[in-house]
């Protein structure tokens, strides 16, 4: 017999395994792909950082325009954490089209070392979930 919460825990573990597979082990050709910039950044506590998530299309018919319907999510995997913290950016992102890509930005003030970690963007579009490779955000004192 399962204890209360055991199913949710199992479900979460399976979901994280699928996310891990998508982030690190899956290289199937997608109709869209994501590039995050910068790859790494070091900031002083109290300073702001702007991360970018660019959505590109591999579809020649659709290559010059941003997919109309897509959502962007940001999440952070901090060091020593067993789970990622999801940041929903409905109000915090700006979208603009630059040539053949859509650019989404996340601006965040890094208060202290607990805000450090790897920030990932995930884009849901065209029936796919596409993850960026992450931006390493570190704090520096000098």
Secondary structure, 3 states (H helix, E strand, C coil): CCCCCHHHHHHHHHHHHHHHHHHHHCCCCCCEEEEEECCEEEECCCEEEEEEEEEEECCHHHCCCCCCCEEEEEEEECCCCCCCEEEECCCCEEEEEECCEEEEEEEEEECCHHHCEEEEEEEEECCEEEECCCEEEEECCC
